[in-house]
Amino acid sequence: MDIGGDMYACGAPEGYEGWPIEVENPLDGAAITTIVARDMAVMTSGVDYRRWQAEDGSLRHHIINPKTGACAETDVLAVTIAHPEATLAEAYTKAVLILGSNTGLGWLSSRWQGAAFVIRQDGAVLATSDFISFISSSSFDGGN
């Protein structure tokens, strides 16, 4: 099931370890990597969509920092989390995004060994070792 960046991969196609899921690079719209997921949620949050221009001319986005009540100021452009529980995966994407790449991934690893993939505003990519284990080493051809 895919609901605009949030999905749950149930089971696997016959003959495969899981479902291939492309992680999009928001800087150019191309797939930056493909992971293989089985019986888990894959959630992505980012500041590159649902944007608007404020009266002062600045661009705003929909991720709100609960401490300030304003749009989160972050070095994270997008974060993807894979976890068996969809609600946790979704919450963790927001936490990492709001905290920033280094603090967010540190926070995540201190509470849970998460599978996380971060694309920063400067184009740098960070991933936890758990996330790297999900990266597909071969192409998926749909069984053909």
DSSP file (Angstrom, degrees, kcal/mol; ACC not computed):
  #  RESIDUE AA STRUCTURE BP1 BP2  ACC     N-H-->O    O-->H-N    N-H-->O    O-->H-N    TCO  KAPPA ALPHA  PHI   PSI    X-CA   Y-CA   Z-CA
    1    1 A M              0   0    0      0, 0.0     7,-2.1     0, 0.0     2,-0.5   0.000 360.0 360.0 360.0 131.1    0.0    0.0    0.0
    2    2 A D  E     +A    7   0A   0      5,-0.2     2,-0.3     2,-0.0     5,-0.3  -0.985 360.0 177.2-125.4 124.9    1.4    3.4   -1.0
    3    3 A I  E >  S-A    6   0A   0      3,-4.0     3,-0.5    -2,-0.5     4,-0.1  -0.644  70.6 -61.4-127.6  74.3   -0.1    6.7    0.2
    4    4 A G  T 3  S-     0   0    0     -2,-0.3     3,-0.1     1,-0.2    40,-0.1   0.935 120.4 -18.4  55.5  61.7    2.1    9.4   -1.2
    5    5 A G  T 3  S+     0   0    0      1,-0.2    39,-1.3    38,-0.1     2,-0.5   0.251 124.2  89.2  95.6 -12.1    5.5    8.7    0.4
    6    6 A D  E <   +AB   3  43A   0     -3,-0.5    -3,-4.0    37,-0.2     2,-0.3  -0.979  54.1 154.7-118.6 126.5    4.1    6.5    3.1
    7    7 A M  E     -AB   2  42A   0     35,-1.8    35,-2.6    -2,-0.5     2,-0.4  -0.968  36.2-142.2-148.1 162.3    3.7    2.8    2.4
    8    8 A Y  E     - B   0  41A   0     -7,-2.1     2,-0.8    -2,-0.3    33,-0.3  -0.991  16.5-148.4-127.4 122.5    3.6   -0.6    3.9
    9    9 A A  E     - B   0  40A   0     31,-3.0    30,-1.3    -2,-0.4    31,-1.3  -0.812  16.8-163.3 -92.7 109.0    5.2   -3.5    2.1
   10   10 A C        -     0   0    0     -2,-0.8    -2,-0.0    29,-0.2    27,-0.0  -0.836  51.3 -40.5 -99.7 120.2    3.2   -6.6    2.9
   11   11 A G  S    S-     0   0    0     -2,-0.6    28,-0.5     8,-0.0     8,-0.4  -0.267  81.2 -85.4  64.9-151.5    4.9   -9.9    2.1
   12   12 A A        -     0   0    0      6,-0.2     3,-0.1    26,-0.1     7,-0.1  -0.989  35.1 -95.1-153.4 150.4    6.9  -10.3   -1.0
   13   13 A P    >   -     0   0    0      0, 0.0     3,-2.2     0, 0.0   130,-0.1  -0.373  63.8 -80.2 -63.8 150.1    6.3  -11.2   -4.7
   14   14 A E  T 3  S+     0   0    0      1,-0.3     3,-0.1     3,-0.0     4,-0.0  -0.276 118.3  15.1 -55.6 129.3    6.9  -14.9   -5.4
   15   15 A G  T 3  S+     0   0    0      1,-0.3     2,-0.3    -3,-0.1    -1,-0.3   0.478 109.7  96.6  86.3   3.4   10.6  -15.6   -5.8
   16   16 A Y  S <  S-     0   0    0     -3,-2.2    -1,-0.3     1,-0.1     3,-0.1  -0.888  73.3-131.1-126.3 156.4   11.8  -12.3   -4.2
   17   17 A E  S    S-     0   0    0     -2,-0.3     2,-0.3     1,-0.2    -1,-0.1   0.774  81.7 -40.0 -74.0 -26.9   12.9  -11.3   -0.8
   18   18 A G  S    S-     0   0    0     20,-0.1    20,-0.2    -5,-0.1    -6,-0.2  -0.953  78.0 -54.7-176.0-171.4   10.6   -8.3   -0.7
   19   19 A W  E     -F   37   0B   0     18,-3.2    18,-2.6    -8,-0.4     2,-0.4  -0.728  49.1-123.5 -89.6 135.0    9.2   -5.4   -2.6
   20   20 A P  E     -F   36   0B   0      0, 0.0     2,-0.5     0, 0.0    16,-0.2  -0.649  29.9-173.1 -77.7 132.1   11.5   -2.9   -4.4
   21   21 A I  E     -F   35   0B   0     14,-2.9    14,-2.8    -2,-0.4     2,-0.3  -0.980  14.4-143.2-129.6 119.3   11.0    0.6   -3.2
   22   22 A E  E     -F   34   0B   0     -2,-0.5     2,-0.6    12,-0.2    12,-0.2  -0.645   7.8-145.8 -82.0 135.6   12.7    3.5   -4.9
   23   23 A V  E     -F   33   0B   0     10,-3.1     9,-3.3    -2,-0.3    10,-1.1  -0.911  22.2-137.2-100.4 120.3   13.8    6.4   -2.6
   24   24 A E  E     -F   31   0B   0     -2,-0.6     7,-0.2     7,-0.3     6,-0.1  -0.539   3.5-133.7 -83.3 140.0   13.5    9.6   -4.6
   25   25 A N    >>  -     0   0    0      5,-3.3     4,-2.9    -2,-0.2     3,-1.1  -0.839  14.0-155.1 -86.2 113.1   16.1   12.4   -4.5
   26   26 A P  T 34 S+     0   0    0      0, 0.0    -1,-0.1     0, 0.0     5,-0.0   0.667  87.1  68.8 -67.3 -13.8   14.1   15.5   -4.0
   27   27 A L  T 34 S+     0   0    0      1,-0.1    -3,-0.0     3,-0.1    94,-0.0   0.840 125.7   2.3 -72.6 -31.8   16.8   17.6   -5.6
   28   28 A D  T <4 S-     0   0    0     -3,-1.1    -1,-0.1     2,-0.2     3,-0.1   0.430  92.9-117.6-134.8  -1.8   16.2   16.1   -9.1
   29   29 A G  S  < S+     0   0    0     -4,-2.9     2,-0.2     1,-0.3     3,-0.0   0.432  72.6 126.2  79.2  -1.7   13.3   13.7   -8.8
   30   30 A A  S    S-     0   0    0     -5,-0.4    -5,-3.3     1,-0.1     2,-0.3  -0.516  73.0 -94.0 -87.0 157.3   15.4   10.7   -9.7
   31   31 A A  E     -F   24   0B   0     -7,-0.2    -7,-0.3    -2,-0.2     3,-0.1  -0.556  33.5-171.2 -69.0 127.7   15.7    7.5   -7.7
   32   32 A I  E     -     0   0B   0     -9,-3.3     2,-0.3     1,-0.4    -1,-0.2   0.744  68.9 -13.7 -91.9 -27.3   18.7    7.8   -5.4
   33   33 A T  E     -F   23   0B   0    -10,-1.1   -10,-3.1     2,-0.0     2,-0.4  -0.972  59.3-130.8-162.1 165.5   18.6    4.2   -4.2
   34   34 A T  E     -F   22   0B   0     -2,-0.3   102,-3.4   -12,-0.2     2,-0.3  -0.996  22.1-167.4-125.0 129.7   16.3    1.2   -4.2
   35   35 A I  E     -FG  21 135B   0    -14,-2.8   -14,-2.9    -2,-0.4     2,-0.5  -0.746  18.6-130.6-110.6 163.1   15.6   -0.8   -1.1
   36   36 A V  E     -F   20   0B   0     98,-2.8     2,-0.4    -2,-0.3    -2,-0.0  -0.968  29.8-176.0-114.5 119.0   13.9   -4.2   -0.6
   37   37 A A  E     +F   19   0B   0    -18,-2.6   -18,-3.2    -2,-0.5     2,-0.4  -0.929  11.3 179.3-122.1 140.0   11.2   -4.2    2.1
   38   38 A R  S    S-     0   0    0     -2,-0.4   -28,-0.2   -20,-0.2   -26,-0.1  -0.984  72.3 -11.0-139.8 126.1    9.1   -7.0    3.4
   39   39 A D  S    S+     0   0    0    -30,-1.3     2,-0.3   -28,-0.5   -29,-0.2   0.917 109.3 102.1  52.6  50.6    6.4   -6.7    6.1
   40   40 A M  E    S-B    9   0A   0    -31,-1.3   -31,-3.0   -29,-0.1     2,-0.3  -0.994  70.7-111.2-156.9 157.4    7.4   -3.2    7.1
   41   41 A A  E     -BC   8  83A   0     42,-3.1    42,-2.1    -2,-0.3     2,-0.4  -0.655  20.5-162.6 -86.3 145.5    6.5    0.5    6.7
   42   42 A V  E     -BC   7  82A   0    -35,-2.6   -35,-1.8    -2,-0.3     2,-0.4  -0.957  16.7-178.3-128.8 111.9    8.7    2.8    4.6
   43   43 A M  E     -BC   6  81A   0     38,-2.7    38,-2.6    -2,-0.4     2,-0.4  -0.894   9.9-168.9-117.7 140.4    7.9    6.4    5.4
   44   44 A T  E     + C   0  80A   0    -39,-1.3     2,-0.3    -2,-0.4    36,-0.2  -0.993   5.3 178.7-128.7 135.4    9.4    9.6    3.9
   45   45 A S  E     + C   0  79A   0     34,-2.3    34,-2.7    -2,-0.4     2,-0.3  -0.977  11.4 163.8-130.1 147.9    9.0   13.2    5.1
   46   46 A G  E     - C   0  78A   0     -2,-0.3     3,-0.3    32,-0.2    32,-0.2  -0.982  44.3-130.7-157.6 167.6   10.6   16.2    3.6
   47   47 A V  S    S+     0   0    0     30,-2.1    31,-0.1    -2,-0.3    30,-0.1   0.268  88.7  87.2-102.9   8.9   10.5   20.0    3.4
   48   48 A D  S    S+     0   0    0     29,-0.6     2,-0.3    13,-0.1     3,-0.2   0.423  88.2  43.8 -92.6   1.0   10.6   20.1   -0.4
   49   49 A Y  S    S+     0   0    0     -3,-0.3    13,-0.6     1,-0.2     3,-0.1  -0.882  93.0  45.0-139.4 171.6    6.8   19.9   -0.9
   50   50 A R  S    S+     0   0    0     -2,-0.3    12,-0.4     1,-0.2     2,-0.3   0.969  83.1 153.2  52.7  55.4    3.7   21.5    0.6
   51   51 A R        +     0   0    0     -3,-0.2     2,-0.3    10,-0.2    10,-0.2  -0.792  22.6 176.7-113.0 155.1    5.5   24.8    0.5
   52   52 A W  E     -H   60   0C   0      8,-1.7     8,-3.1    -2,-0.3     2,-0.6  -0.969  32.8-105.9-150.4 164.5    4.1   28.3    0.2
   53   53 A Q  E     -H   59   0C   0     -2,-0.3     6,-0.2     6,-0.2     5,-0.1  -0.842  33.5-141.3 -98.5 126.2    5.4   31.8    0.2
   54   54 A A    >   -     0   0    0      4,-3.2     3,-2.1    -2,-0.6    -1,-0.0  -0.263  31.3 -98.5 -77.3 169.1    4.8   33.8    3.3
   55   55 A E  T 3  S+     0   0    0      1,-0.3    -1,-0.1     2,-0.1    -2,-0.0   0.812 125.1  57.1 -58.7 -31.1    3.9   37.5    3.3
   56   56 A D  T 3  S-     0   0    0      2,-0.1    -1,-0.3     1,-0.1     3,-0.1   0.452 121.3-108.4 -81.4   1.5    7.6   38.4    4.0
   57   57 A G  S <  S+     0   0    0     -3,-2.1    -2,-0.1     1,-0.3     2,-0.1   0.302  76.6 131.2  92.6  -9.0    8.6   36.5    0.8
   58   58 A S        -     0   0    0     -5,-0.1    -4,-3.2     1,-0.1     2,-0.4  -0.450  60.7-114.5 -78.0 151.4   10.2   33.6    2.6
   59   59 A L  E     -H   53   0C   0     -6,-0.2     2,-0.3    -2,-0.1    -6,-0.2  -0.689  34.1-167.5 -84.0 136.7    9.4   30.0    1.6
   60   60 A R  E     -H   52   0C   0     -8,-3.1    -8,-1.7    -2,-0.4     2,-0.3  -0.843   4.2-159.5-120.7 158.6    7.6   28.0    4.3
   61   61 A H        -     0   0    0     -2,-0.3   -10,-0.2   -10,-0.2   -11,-0.1  -0.798  30.0-107.3-132.9 177.1    6.9   24.3    4.6
   62   62 A H  S    S+     0   0    0    -13,-0.6     2,-0.8   -12,-0.4   -15,-0.1   0.431  83.5  99.5 -91.7  -1.3    4.5   22.1    6.6
   63   63 A I        -     0   0    0      9,-0.1     9,-2.9   -17,-0.1     2,-0.4  -0.789  59.7-160.2 -91.4 114.3    6.8   20.5    9.2
   64   64 A I  B     -I   71   0D   0     -2,-0.8     7,-0.2     7,-0.3    34,-0.1  -0.793  16.2-133.6-101.4 131.9    6.4   22.5   12.4
   65   65 A N    >>  -     0   0    0      5,-3.0     4,-3.1    -2,-0.4     3,-0.7  -0.734  14.2-149.7 -78.7 118.1    8.9   22.5   15.2
   66   66 A P  T 34 S+     0   0    0      0, 0.0    -1,-0.1     0, 0.0    -2,-0.0   0.740  93.4  57.9 -65.8 -20.7    6.8   22.0   18.4
   67   67 A K  T 34 S+     0   0    0      1,-0.1    -2,-0.0     3,-0.1    -3,-0.0   0.842 122.2  22.3 -75.1 -32.8    9.3   24.0   20.5
   68   68 A T  T <4 S-     0   0    0     -3,-0.7    -1,-0.1     2,-0.2     3,-0.1   0.673  90.6-133.6-107.8 -21.6    8.9   27.2   18.3
   69   69 A G  S  < S+     0   0    0     -4,-3.1     2,-0.2     1,-0.3     3,-0.1   0.543  74.9 102.5  75.5   6.4    5.6   26.7   16.6
   70   70 A A  S    S-     0   0    0     -5,-0.5    -5,-3.0     1,-0.1    -1,-0.3  -0.647  88.6 -66.8-113.5 171.8    7.3   27.7   13.4
   71   71 A C  B     -I   64   0D   0     -7,-0.2    -7,-0.3    -2,-0.2    -1,-0.1  -0.332  65.4 -98.9 -56.7 137.6    8.5   25.8   10.4
   72   72 A A        -     0   0    0     -9,-2.9     2,-0.7     1,-0.1    -1,-0.1  -0.385  27.2-143.0 -62.4 130.7   11.4   23.6   11.3
   73   73 A E        +     0   0    0     25,-0.2     2,-0.3    -2,-0.1    -1,-0.1  -0.887  43.6 151.7 -93.9 114.7   14.8   25.1   10.5
   74   74 A T        -     0   0    0     -2,-0.7    24,-0.1     2,-0.1    23,-0.1  -0.962  58.8-136.9-147.2 154.5   16.8   22.1    9.4
   75   75 A D  S    S+     0   0    0     -2,-0.3    46,-3.3    22,-0.1     2,-0.4   0.464  80.7 101.4 -87.8  -2.8   19.6   20.8    7.2
   76   76 A V  E     + D   0 120A   0     21,-0.4    44,-0.3    44,-0.3   -29,-0.1  -0.697  43.9 178.5 -87.6 128.6   17.4   17.9    6.3
   77   77 A L  E    S-     0   0A   0     42,-2.8   -30,-2.1    -2,-0.4   -29,-0.6   0.833  74.1  -9.3 -89.4 -43.5   15.7   17.9    2.9
   78   78 A A  E     -CD  46 119A   0     41,-2.0    41,-2.9   -32,-0.2    -1,-0.4  -0.990  58.2-162.3-154.3 149.8   14.1   14.5    3.2
   79   79 A V  E     -CD  45 118A   0    -34,-2.7   -34,-2.3    -2,-0.3     2,-0.4  -1.000   3.8-163.4-136.3 137.2   14.3   11.5    5.5
   80   80 A T  E     -CD  44 117A   0     37,-2.8    37,-2.4    -2,-0.4     2,-0.4  -0.977   8.0-172.0-120.4 132.9   13.1    7.9    4.9
   81   81 A I  E     -CD  43 116A   0    -38,-2.6   -38,-2.7    -2,-0.4     2,-0.5  -0.983   9.7-157.9-126.3 135.8   12.6    5.4    7.7
   82   82 A A  E     +CD  42 115A   0     33,-2.3    33,-0.8    -2,-0.4   -40,-0.2  -0.960  29.8 145.3-111.6 129.6   11.9    1.7    7.5
   83   83 A H  E     -C   41   0A   0    -42,-2.1   -42,-3.1    -2,-0.5     6,-0.1  -0.976  56.2-119.1-160.0 146.9   10.2    0.0   10.5
   84   84 A P  S    S+     0   0    0      0, 0.0     2,-0.6     0, 0.0   -42,-0.1   0.780 102.7  64.8 -61.7 -25.4    7.7   -2.8   11.1
   85   85 A E  S  > S-     0   0    0      1,-0.2     4,-2.3   -44,-0.1     3,-0.2  -0.888  70.4-158.3-105.9 116.5    5.4   -0.3   12.8
   86   86 A A  H  > S+     0   0    0     -2,-0.6     4,-2.5     1,-0.2     5,-0.2   0.869  90.3  54.6 -60.8 -40.7    4.0    2.5   10.5
   87   87 A T  H  > S+     0   0    0      1,-0.2     4,-2.3     2,-0.2    -1,-0.2   0.901 110.9  45.6 -64.5 -39.4    3.2    4.9   13.3
   88   88 A L  H  > S+     0   0    0      2,-0.2     4,-2.9     1,-0.2     5,-0.2   0.924 111.3  52.3 -68.0 -43.3    6.7    4.8   14.7
   89   89 A A  H  X S+     0   0    0     -4,-2.3     4,-1.8     1,-0.2    -2,-0.2   0.924 112.1  46.3 -57.8 -44.6    8.3    5.1   11.3
   90   90 A E  H  X S+     0   0    0     -4,-2.5     4,-1.6     2,-0.2    -1,-0.2   0.925 113.6  47.6 -65.1 -45.2    6.2    8.2   10.6
   91   91 A A  H  X S+     0   0    0     -4,-2.3     4,-2.2     1,-0.2    -2,-0.2   0.905 110.4  52.7 -63.0 -41.4    7.0    9.8   14.0
   92   92 A Y  H  X S+     0   0    0     -4,-2.9     4,-2.5     1,-0.2     5,-0.3   0.854 103.8  56.7 -65.3 -34.6   10.7    9.1   13.6
   93   93 A T  H  X S+     0   0    0     -4,-1.8     4,-2.2    -5,-0.2    -1,-0.2   0.934 110.0  45.3 -61.8 -42.6   10.8   10.8   10.2
   94   94 A K  H  X S+     0   0    0     -4,-1.6     4,-2.7     2,-0.2     5,-0.2   0.910 112.4  50.9 -66.7 -41.8    9.4   14.0   11.7
   95   95 A A  H  X S+     0   0    0     -4,-2.2     4,-2.7     2,-0.2     5,-0.2   0.939 112.5  45.2 -62.4 -47.5   11.8   13.8   14.7
   96   96 A V  H  X S+     0   0    0     -4,-2.5     4,-1.7     1,-0.2     8,-0.3   0.914 114.0  50.3 -63.2 -42.1   14.9   13.4   12.6
   97   97 A L  H  < S+     0   0    0     -4,-2.2   -21,-0.4    -5,-0.3    -2,-0.2   0.929 114.5  42.9 -61.7 -46.0   13.7   16.1   10.2
   98   98 A I  H  < S+     0   0    0     -4,-2.7    -2,-0.2     1,-0.2    -1,-0.2   0.895 116.4  46.9 -69.3 -40.5   13.1   18.6   13.0
   99   99 A L  H  < S-     0   0    0     -4,-2.7     4,-0.3    -5,-0.2    -1,-0.2   0.745 113.5-117.5 -73.9 -23.3   16.3   17.8   15.0
  100  100 A G     X  -     0   0    0     -4,-1.7     4,-2.5    -5,-0.2     5,-0.3  -0.219  34.3 -68.4  98.7 164.5   18.5   18.0   11.9
  101  101 A S  H  > S+     0   0    0      2,-0.2     4,-2.4     3,-0.2     5,-0.2   0.940 126.6  32.6 -61.4 -56.7   20.6   15.3   10.3
  102  102 A N  H  > S+     0   0    0      2,-0.2     4,-2.1     1,-0.2     5,-0.2   0.949 125.4  41.2 -70.5 -48.4   23.4   14.6   12.9
  103  103 A T  H  > S+     0   0    0     -4,-0.3     4,-2.8     2,-0.2     5,-0.2   0.914 116.8  51.0 -64.3 -41.8   21.4   15.3   16.0
  104  104 A G  H  X S+     0   0    0     -4,-2.5     4,-2.5    -8,-0.3    -2,-0.2   0.921 111.9  44.6 -63.7 -46.0   18.3   13.5   14.6
  105  105 A L  H  X S+     0   0    0     -4,-2.4     4,-2.5    -5,-0.3    -1,-0.2   0.873 114.4  50.9 -67.7 -35.2   20.3   10.3   13.6
  106  106 A G  H  X S+     0   0    0     -4,-2.1     4,-1.7    -5,-0.2    -2,-0.2   0.923 111.0  48.3 -64.0 -44.3   22.0   10.4   17.0
  107  107 A W  H  X S+     0   0    0     -4,-2.8     4,-0.9     1,-0.2    -2,-0.2   0.926 112.4  49.7 -59.9 -45.5   18.7   10.7   18.8
  108  108 A L  H >X S+     0   0    0     -4,-2.5     4,-2.6     1,-0.2     3,-0.8   0.924 111.2  47.3 -61.4 -46.3   17.3    7.8   16.8
  109  109 A S  H 3< S+     0   0    0     -4,-2.5    -1,-0.2     1,-0.2    -2,-0.2   0.780 107.5  57.0 -70.7 -24.8   20.2    5.5   17.4
  110  110 A S  H 3< S+     0   0    0     -4,-1.7    -1,-0.2    -5,-0.2    -2,-0.2   0.699 120.6  28.7 -77.2 -17.4   20.2    6.2   21.2
  111  111 A R  H << S+     0   0    0     -4,-0.9     2,-0.3    -3,-0.8    -2,-0.2   0.657 134.4   2.4-111.4 -25.0   16.6    5.1   21.4
  112  112 A W     <  -     0   0    0     -4,-2.6     2,-2.0    -5,-0.2    -1,-0.4  -0.954  68.1-114.4-165.3 138.3   16.2    2.6   18.6
  113  113 A Q        -     0   0    0     -2,-0.3    -4,-0.1    -3,-0.1     2,-0.1  -0.580  55.0-172.0 -79.2  83.5   18.4    1.0   16.1
  114  114 A G        -     0   0    0     -2,-2.0     2,-0.9    -9,-0.2    16,-0.4  -0.417  32.8-130.3 -87.0 152.7   16.6    2.6   13.2
  115  115 A A  E     +D   82   0A   0    -33,-0.8   -33,-2.3    15,-0.2     2,-0.3  -0.859  48.1 163.3 -96.0  99.8   16.8    2.1    9.5
  116  116 A A  E     -D   81   0A   0     -2,-0.9    12,-2.4   -35,-0.2     2,-0.4  -0.930  28.1-169.2-129.5 146.1   17.1    5.7    8.3
  117  117 A F  E     -DE  80 127A   0    -37,-2.4   -37,-2.8    -2,-0.3     2,-0.4  -0.992  13.3-168.9-135.0 121.9   18.2    7.5    5.2
  118  118 A V  E     -DE  79 126A   0      8,-3.4     8,-2.6    -2,-0.4     2,-0.5  -0.936  13.0-165.0-119.9 134.0   18.7   11.3    5.1
  119  119 A I  E     -DE  78 125A   0    -41,-2.9   -42,-2.8    -2,-0.4   -41,-2.0  -0.980  22.6-148.4-112.4 119.9   19.2   13.6    2.2
  120  120 A R  E >   -D   76   0A   0      4,-3.0     3,-2.1    -2,-0.5   -44,-0.3  -0.395  26.3-107.5 -86.1 164.5   20.5   17.0    3.4
  121  121 A Q  T 3  S+     0   0    0    -46,-3.3   -45,-0.1     1,-0.3    -1,-0.1   0.807 120.8  56.5 -57.5 -31.7   19.8   20.4    1.9
  122  122 A D  T 3  S-     0   0    0    -47,-0.4    -1,-0.3     2,-0.1     3,-0.1   0.410 122.4-105.7 -83.7   3.2   23.5   20.4    0.6
  123  123 A G  S <  S+     0   0    0     -3,-2.1    -2,-0.1     1,-0.3    -1,-0.0   0.299  74.3 139.9  92.1  -9.4   22.9   17.1   -1.3
  124  124 A A        -     0   0    0     -5,-0.1    -4,-3.0     1,-0.0     2,-0.4  -0.362  41.8-144.0 -67.0 148.9   24.9   15.0    1.2
  125  125 A V  E     -E  119   0A   0     -6,-0.2     2,-0.4    -3,-0.1    -6,-0.2  -0.959  16.6-176.4-119.8 132.9   23.4   11.6    2.0
  126  126 A L  E     +E  118   0A   0     -8,-2.6    -8,-3.4    -2,-0.4     2,-0.3  -0.966   5.5 176.3-125.3 143.8   23.5    9.8    5.4
  127  127 A A  E     -E  117   0A   0     -2,-0.4   -10,-0.2   -10,-0.2     2,-0.1  -0.998  28.0-121.8-147.1 144.5   22.3    6.4    6.2
  128  128 A T     >  -     0   0    0    -12,-2.4     4,-2.0    -2,-0.3     3,-0.3  -0.460  33.4-113.3 -76.1 158.0   22.3    4.1    9.2
  129  129 A S  H  > S+     0   0    0      1,-0.2     4,-1.3     2,-0.2    -1,-0.1   0.852 118.5  58.2 -62.2 -33.2   23.9    0.7    8.8
  130  130 A D  H  4 S+     0   0    0    -16,-0.4     4,-0.4     1,-0.2    -1,-0.2   0.885 106.1  48.6 -62.9 -37.7   20.5   -0.9    9.3
  131  131 A F  H >> S+     0   0    0    -17,-0.4     3,-1.8    -3,-0.3     4,-0.6   0.905 104.7  58.4 -68.9 -40.0   19.2    1.1    6.3
  132  132 A I  H >< S+     0   0    0     -4,-2.0     3,-1.1     1,-0.3    -1,-0.2   0.840  97.3  62.3 -58.1 -33.0   22.2    0.1    4.1
  133  133 A S  T 3< S+     0   0    0     -4,-1.3    -1,-0.3     1,-0.2    -2,-0.2   0.703 100.4  54.5 -67.5 -17.6   21.2   -3.6    4.7
  134  134 A F  T <4 S+     0   0    0     -3,-1.8   -98,-2.8    -4,-0.4    -1,-0.2   0.596  80.0 115.2 -88.1 -12.6   17.9   -2.9    2.9
  135  135 A I  B << S-G   35   0B   0     -3,-1.1  -100,-0.3    -4,-0.6     2,-0.2  -0.375  72.0-117.5 -66.2 132.3   19.5   -1.5   -0.3
  136  136 A S        -     0   0    0   -102,-3.4  -102,-0.2     1,-0.1    -1,-0.1  -0.481  22.4-168.4 -72.0 132.5   18.9   -3.7   -3.3
  137  137 A S  S    S+     0   0    0     -2,-0.2     2,-0.3     2,-0.1    -1,-0.1   0.516  73.8  37.7 -96.8  -7.1   22.0   -5.2   -4.9
  138  138 A S  S    S-     0   0    0      0, 0.0     2,-0.1     0, 0.0    -1,-0.0  -0.949  89.2 -99.2-139.4 160.8   20.1   -6.4   -8.0
  139  139 A S        -     0   0    0     -2,-0.3     2,-0.5    -3,-0.1    -2,-0.1  -0.429  29.0-130.0 -79.1 155.4   17.3   -5.0  -10.2
  140  140 A F        +     0   0    0     -2,-0.1    -1,-0.0     1,-0.1  -124,-0.0  -0.921  23.1 179.0-105.9 124.0   13.8   -6.2   -9.8
  141  141 A D    >   -     0   0    0     -2,-0.5     3,-1.0     0, 0.0    -1,-0.1   0.237  50.9-107.4-111.5  14.1   12.2   -7.2  -13.1
  142  142 A G  T 3  S-     0   0    0      1,-0.2    -2,-0.1     2,-0.1     0, 0.0   0.703  75.8 -58.0  70.6  18.1    8.7   -8.2  -11.7
  143  143 A G  T 3         0   0    0   -128,-0.1    -1,-0.2  -130,-0.1    -3,-0.0   0.538 360.0 360.0  91.0   6.3    9.5  -11.9  -12.2
  144  144 A N    <         0   0    0     -3,-1.0    -2,-0.1     0, 0.0    -1,-0.0   0.452 360.0 360.0 -89.3 360.0   10.2  -11.7  -16.0
